[in-house]
Amino acid sequence: METTIAKPEILQRLAAIELIALWEGRLVTNRLTKWFGISRQQASSDIRRYLSEINPGSLIHDPAEKGYVPTAKLHPALSSGQISEYLELLISKNQQPCAEIVEAYEGLQVVQLPERALKPEIVRELIRASQTGGSVKIIYSSMNNPQPHERIITPHSLVYSGFRWHVRAFCHARGAFRDFLISRIDRPPVSINIAVPVASQDTQWQESVTLTLVPNDLYSPAQKALIERDYAMAEGRLSITTRKALAMYSLQRYQAAITDEQCQRYREHPLQLLKADRKKIDLLRFEEAGE
């Protein structure tokens, strides 16, 4: 439906209305007034606007609930319908770790991943180098070379794998593009003047690969059917397309087995990479720059 909405702050409030209604099942005006610093009248006006311009008939006011509740007509119009958007909204408006926010809501829990030791002064320099195309000298440690040592890199992108933060960069010692764990950089990088390759030369970053995941072969047909439903598979398969440089991270996120040995550990790896696709990642296995 067409809408005359133009101001980003209004869109933000209308999206919040949708996410709260969609994921919590009850919307009250004081939630909006507290989050956005608006009057009760403005909050009510925003709800009416959402109902008239964005999602007609999607909410009704229920006196028993003392707020608005969804109807069968509610559908994602300003969001994709993913719960991650709802969690991001909670985080942005409460300025607390995700687990603390979610656990404040009765009946909803989340496993908190450990906070990574990222120092702002290190990240800032990496971002600056990535934006300007410059090179930096870092003091780095790895599992195979745990003693802090000097490396010269040319960063082009920061990557969050879902577990850790990496910087994708050209490693001048190896003469190739590699991934460096940001938490293993010991101190703020120092800019240096050196000839640098550009991101377009990172072929594994520029090229994409499509990988197909299937339920682990060791499960029974009934168990496979459950896994297919868990991952909304079409015809028993799940295809993911990613940059070649990020392929291993994607597989790690899905806990997918990529070798025969891993497939045997079916409880750890409910999904496995289609055998025909294994050759696509033979040269793409994650290798930390300092290993």
Contacts in CASP RR format, 6 or more apart in sequence:
PFRMAT RR
TARGET T0000
AUTHOR 0000-0000-0000
METHOD contacts of the structure
MODEL  1
METTIAKPEILQRLAAIELIALWEGRLVTNRLTKWFGISRQQASSDIRRY
LSEINPGSLIHDPAEKGYVPTAKLHPALSSGQISEYLELLISKNQQPCAE
IVEAYEGLQVVQLPERALKPEIVRELIRASQTGGSVKIIYSSMNNPQPHE
RIITPHSLVYSGFRWHVRAFCHARGAFRDFLISRIDRPPVSINIAVPVAS
QDTQWQESVTLTLVPNDLYSPAQKALIERDYAMAEGRLSITTRKALAMYS
LQRYQAAITDEQCQRYREHPLQLLKADRKKIDLLRFEEAGE
1 53 0 8 1.000
1 54 0 8 1.000
1 56 0 8 1.000
1 77 0 8 1.000
3 53 0 8 1.000
3 54 0 8 1.000
4 53 0 8 1.000
5 11 0 8 1.000
5 14 0 8 1.000
5 49 0 8 1.000
5 53 0 8 1.000
9 36 0 8 1.000
10 46 0 8 1.000
10 49 0 8 1.000
11 78 0 8 1.000
12 36 0 8 1.000
13 32 0 8 1.000
13 36 0 8 1.000
13 38 0 8 1.000
13 46 0 8 1.000
14 46 0 8 1.000
14 49 0 8 1.000
14 50 0 8 1.000
14 54 0 8 1.000
14 78 0 8 1.000
15 78 0 8 1.000
15 79 0 8 1.000
15 89 0 8 1.000
16 32 0 8 1.000
16 35 0 8 1.000
16 36 0 8 1.000
16 89 0 8 1.000
16 93 0 8 1.000
17 27 0 8 1.000
17 32 0 8 1.000
17 46 0 8 1.000
17 47 0 8 1.000
17 50 0 8 1.000
18 50 0 8 1.000
18 54 0 8 1.000
18 55 0 8 1.000
18 76 0 8 1.000
18 77 0 8 1.000
18 78 0 8 1.000
18 79 0 8 1.000
19 79 0 8 1.000
19 85 0 8 1.000
19 86 0 8 1.000
19 89 0 8 1.000
20 26 0 8 1.000
20 27 0 8 1.000
20 31 0 8 1.000
20 86 0 8 1.000
20 89 0 8 1.000
21 27 0 8 1.000
21 58 0 8 1.000
21 59 0 8 1.000
21 68 0 8 1.000
21 69 0 8 1.000
21 70 0 8 1.000
21 74 0 8 1.000
22 70 0 8 1.000
22 74 0 8 1.000
22 76 0 8 1.000
22 79 0 8 1.000
22 81 0 8 1.000
22 86 0 8 1.000
23 83 0 8 1.000
23 86 0 8 1.000
24 105 0 8 1.000
25 69 0 8 1.000
25 70 0 8 1.000
26 65 0 8 1.000
26 67 0 8 1.000
26 68 0 8 1.000
26 69 0 8 1.000
27 47 0 8 1.000
27 59 0 8 1.000
27 67 0 8 1.000
27 68 0 8 1.000
27 69 0 8 1.000
28 66 0 8 1.000
28 67 0 8 1.000
28 68 0 8 1.000
29 40 0 8 1.000
29 43 0 8 1.000
29 44 0 8 1.000
29 47 0 8 1.000
29 67 0 8 1.000
30 40 0 8 1.000
30 43 0 8 1.000
32 38 0 8 1.000
32 43 0 8 1.000
32 46 0 8 1.000
32 47 0 8 1.000
33 39 0 8 1.000
33 40 0 8 1.000
33 42 0 8 1.000
33 43 0 8 1.000
35 93 0 8 1.000
36 43 0 8 1.000
38 46 0 8 1.000
47 59 0 8 1.000
47 68 0 8 1.000
50 58 0 8 1.000
50 59 0 8 1.000
51 57 0 8 1.000
51 58 0 8 1.000
51 59 0 8 1.000
54 77 0 8 1.000
54 78 0 8 1.000
55 73 0 8 1.000
55 74 0 8 1.000
55 75 0 8 1.000
55 77 0 8 1.000
56 73 0 8 1.000
57 71 0 8 1.000
57 73 0 8 1.000
58 70 0 8 1.000
58 71 0 8 1.000
58 73 0 8 1.000
58 74 0 8 1.000
58 75 0 8 1.000
59 68 0 8 1.000
59 69 0 8 1.000
59 70 0 8 1.000
59 71 0 8 1.000
59 74 0 8 1.000
60 68 0 8 1.000
60 69 0 8 1.000
60 71 0 8 1.000
61 67 0 8 1.000
61 68 0 8 1.000
62 68 0 8 1.000
62 69 0 8 1.000
79 85 0 8 1.000
87 98 0 8 1.000
87 101 0 8 1.000
87 102 0 8 1.000
87 110 0 8 1.000
90 98 0 8 1.000
90 101 0 8 1.000
90 102 0 8 1.000
91 97 0 8 1.000
91 98 0 8 1.000
91 101 0 8 1.000
94 101 0 8 1.000
97 112 0 8 1.000
97 115 0 8 1.000
98 110 0 8 1.000
98 112 0 8 1.000
99 110 0 8 1.000
99 111 0 8 1.000
99 112 0 8 1.000
102 108 0 8 1.000
102 109 0 8 1.000
102 110 0 8 1.000
103 109 0 8 1.000
103 110 0 8 1.000
113 163 0 8 1.000
116 164 0 8 1.000
116 165 0 8 1.000
116 182 0 8 1.000
116 183 0 8 1.000
117 183 0 8 1.000
118 165 0 8 1.000
118 182 0 8 1.000
118 183 0 8 1.000
119 188 0 8 1.000
121 188 0 8 1.000
122 182 0 8 1.000
122 185 0 8 1.000
122 187 0 8 1.000
122 188 0 8 1.000
122 189 0 8 1.000
123 158 0 8 1.000
123 165 0 8 1.000
123 182 0 8 1.000
124 188 0 8 1.000
125 136 0 8 1.000
125 188 0 8 1.000
125 189 0 8 1.000
125 190 0 8 1.000
125 191 0 8 1.000
126 136 0 8 1.000
126 155 0 8 1.000
126 158 0 8 1.000
126 167 0 8 1.000
126 182 0 8 1.000
126 185 0 8 1.000
126 189 0 8 1.000
127 158 0 8 1.000
128 191 0 8 1.000
129 135 0 8 1.000
129 136 0 8 1.000
129 154 0 8 1.000
129 155 0 8 1.000
129 189 0 8 1.000
129 191 0 8 1.000
130 155 0 8 1.000
130 156 0 8 1.000
130 157 0 8 1.000
130 158 0 8 1.000
130 167 0 8 1.000
133 154 0 8 1.000
133 155 0 8 1.000
133 156 0 8 1.000
133 196 0 8 1.000
133 198 0 8 1.000
134 154 0 8 1.000
134 155 0 8 1.000
134 191 0 8 1.000
134 196 0 8 1.000
135 152 0 8 1.000
135 153 0 8 1.000
135 154 0 8 1.000
135 172 0 8 1.000
135 191 0 8 1.000
135 192 0 8 1.000
135 193 0 8 1.000
135 194 0 8 1.000
135 196 0 8 1.000
136 152 0 8 1.000
136 153 0 8 1.000
136 154 0 8 1.000
136 155 0 8 1.000
136 189 0 8 1.000
136 190 0 8 1.000
136 191 0 8 1.000
136 192 0 8 1.000
137 150 0 8 1.000
137 151 0 8 1.000
137 152 0 8 1.000
137 189 0 8 1.000
137 190 0 8 1.000
137 192 0 8 1.000
138 150 0 8 1.000
138 151 0 8 1.000
138 152 0 8 1.000
138 153 0 8 1.000
138 180 0 8 1.000
138 185 0 8 1.000
138 186 0 8 1.000
138 187 0 8 1.000
138 189 0 8 1.000
139 148 0 8 1.000
139 149 0 8 1.000
139 150 0 8 1.000
139 151 0 8 1.000
139 185 0 8 1.000
139 186 0 8 1.000
139 187 0 8 1.000
140 148 0 8 1.000
140 149 0 8 1.000
140 150 0 8 1.000
140 151 0 8 1.000
140 180 0 8 1.000
140 184 0 8 1.000
140 185 0 8 1.000
140 186 0 8 1.000
140 289 0 8 1.000
140 290 0 8 1.000
141 147 0 8 1.000
141 148 0 8 1.000
141 149 0 8 1.000
141 184 0 8 1.000
141 186 0 8 1.000
142 181 0 8 1.000
142 184 0 8 1.000
142 288 0 8 1.000
142 289 0 8 1.000
142 290 0 8 1.000
142 291 0 8 1.000
143 288 0 8 1.000
143 291 0 8 1.000
144 290 0 8 1.000
144 291 0 8 1.000
145 290 0 8 1.000
145 291 0 8 1.000
148 186 0 8 1.000
151 171 0 8 1.000
151 172 0 8 1.000
151 173 0 8 1.000
151 180 0 8 1.000
151 289 0 8 1.000
151 290 0 8 1.000
152 171 0 8 1.000
152 172 0 8 1.000
152 173 0 8 1.000
152 192 0 8 1.000
152 194 0 8 1.000
153 167 0 8 1.000
153 169 0 8 1.000
153 170 0 8 1.000
153 171 0 8 1.000
153 172 0 8 1.000
153 180 0 8 1.000
153 289 0 8 1.000
154 169 0 8 1.000
154 170 0 8 1.000
154 172 0 8 1.000
154 196 0 8 1.000
154 197 0 8 1.000
155 167 0 8 1.000
155 168 0 8 1.000
155 169 0 8 1.000
156 168 0 8 1.000
156 169 0 8 1.000
156 170 0 8 1.000
156 198 0 8 1.000
156 199 0 8 1.000
156 202 0 8 1.000
156 205 0 8 1.000
157 167 0 8 1.000
157 168 0 8 1.000
157 199 0 8 1.000
157 205 0 8 1.000
158 165 0 8 1.000
158 166 0 8 1.000
158 167 0 8 1.000
158 168 0 8 1.000
158 182 0 8 1.000
159 165 0 8 1.000
159 166 0 8 1.000
159 167 0 8 1.000
159 168 0 8 1.000
159 179 0 8 1.000
159 246 0 8 1.000
159 249 0 8 1.000
160 166 0 8 1.000
161 246 0 8 1.000
161 249 0 8 1.000
161 252 0 8 1.000
161 253 0 8 1.000
162 249 0 8 1.000
162 253 0 8 1.000
163 252 0 8 1.000
164 181 0 8 1.000
164 182 0 8 1.000
164 183 0 8 1.000
165 181 0 8 1.000
165 182 0 8 1.000
165 183 0 8 1.000
166 179 0 8 1.000
166 180 0 8 1.000
166 181 0 8 1.000
166 182 0 8 1.000
167 179 0 8 1.000
167 180 0 8 1.000
167 182 0 8 1.000
168 177 0 8 1.000
168 178 0 8 1.000
168 179 0 8 1.000
168 202 0 8 1.000
168 205 0 8 1.000
168 245 0 8 1.000
169 177 0 8 1.000
169 178 0 8 1.000
169 179 0 8 1.000
169 180 0 8 1.000
169 289 0 8 1.000
170 176 0 8 1.000
170 177 0 8 1.000
170 178 0 8 1.000
170 196 0 8 1.000
170 197 0 8 1.000
170 201 0 8 1.000
170 202 0 8 1.000
171 177 0 8 1.000
171 178 0 8 1.000
171 180 0 8 1.000
171 289 0 8 1.000
172 194 0 8 1.000
174 289 0 8 1.000
177 197 0 8 1.000
177 201 0 8 1.000
177 202 0 8 1.000
177 204 0 8 1.000
177 205 0 8 1.000
177 245 0 8 1.000
178 287 0 8 1.000
178 288 0 8 1.000
178 289 0 8 1.000
178 290 0 8 1.000
179 245 0 8 1.000
179 286 0 8 1.000
179 287 0 8 1.000
179 288 0 8 1.000
179 289 0 8 1.000
180 288 0 8 1.000
180 289 0 8 1.000
180 290 0 8 1.000
181 288 0 8 1.000
199 205 0 8 1.000
199 206 0 8 1.000
200 206 0 8 1.000
202 245 0 8 1.000
203 244 0 8 1.000
204 243 0 8 1.000
204 244 0 8 1.000
204 245 0 8 1.000
204 284 0 8 1.000
205 243 0 8 1.000
205 244 0 8 1.000
205 245 0 8 1.000
206 243 0 8 1.000
207 243 0 8 1.000
207 244 0 8 1.000
208 241 0 8 1.000
208 242 0 8 1.000
208 243 0 8 1.000
208 244 0 8 1.000
209 241 0 8 1.000
209 242 0 8 1.000
209 243 0 8 1.000
209 244 0 8 1.000
209 247 0 8 1.000
209 280 0 8 1.000
209 281 0 8 1.000
209 284 0 8 1.000
210 239 0 8 1.000
210 240 0 8 1.000
210 241 0 8 1.000
211 239 0 8 1.000
211 240 0 8 1.000
211 241 0 8 1.000
211 242 0 8 1.000
211 247 0 8 1.000
211 250 0 8 1.000
211 251 0 8 1.000
211 273 0 8 1.000
211 274 0 8 1.000
211 277 0 8 1.000
211 280 0 8 1.000
211 281 0 8 1.000
212 237 0 8 1.000
212 238 0 8 1.000
212 239 0 8 1.000
212 273 0 8 1.000
212 274 0 8 1.000
212 276 0 8 1.000
212 277 0 8 1.000
213 231 0 8 1.000
213 237 0 8 1.000
213 238 0 8 1.000
213 239 0 8 1.000
213 240 0 8 1.000
213 254 0 8 1.000
213 256 0 8 1.000
213 271 0 8 1.000
213 272 0 8 1.000
213 273 0 8 1.000
213 274 0 8 1.000
214 233 0 8 1.000
214 236 0 8 1.000
214 237 0 8 1.000
214 238 0 8 1.000
214 271 0 8 1.000
214 272 0 8 1.000
214 274 0 8 1.000
215 223 0 8 1.000
215 224 0 8 1.000
215 227 0 8 1.000
215 228 0 8 1.000
215 233 0 8 1.000
215 236 0 8 1.000
215 270 0 8 1.000
215 271 0 8 1.000
215 272 0 8 1.000
216 227 0 8 1.000
216 257 0 8 1.000
216 263 0 8 1.000
216 266 0 8 1.000
216 269 0 8 1.000
216 270 0 8 1.000
216 271 0 8 1.000
216 272 0 8 1.000
217 263 0 8 1.000
217 272 0 8 1.000
218 263 0 8 1.000
218 264 0 8 1.000
218 266 0 8 1.000
219 227 0 8 1.000
219 266 0 8 1.000
219 270 0 8 1.000
224 236 0 8 1.000
227 233 0 8 1.000
227 270 0 8 1.000
227 271 0 8 1.000
228 236 0 8 1.000
231 238 0 8 1.000
231 271 0 8 1.000
232 238 0 8 1.000
237 274 0 8 1.000
238 271 0 8 1.000
240 250 0 8 1.000
240 254 0 8 1.000
242 249 0 8 1.000
242 250 0 8 1.000
244 284 0 8 1.000
245 284 0 8 1.000
247 280 0 8 1.000
247 281 0 8 1.000
247 284 0 8 1.000
248 281 0 8 1.000
248 284 0 8 1.000
248 285 0 8 1.000
248 286 0 8 1.000
249 286 0 8 1.000
251 258 0 8 1.000
251 273 0 8 1.000
251 281 0 8 1.000
254 271 0 8 1.000
255 268 0 8 1.000
255 269 0 8 1.000
255 270 0 8 1.000
255 271 0 8 1.000
256 269 0 8 1.000
256 271 0 8 1.000
256 272 0 8 1.000
256 273 0 8 1.000
257 263 0 8 1.000
257 265 0 8 1.000
257 266 0 8 1.000
257 268 0 8 1.000
257 269 0 8 1.000
257 271 0 8 1.000
257 272 0 8 1.000
257 273 0 8 1.000
258 272 0 8 1.000
258 273 0 8 1.000
258 278 0 8 1.000
258 281 0 8 1.000
262 268 0 8 1.000
262 269 0 8 1.000
262 272 0 8 1.000
263 269 0 8 1.000
263 272 0 8 1.000
273 281 0 8 1.000
END
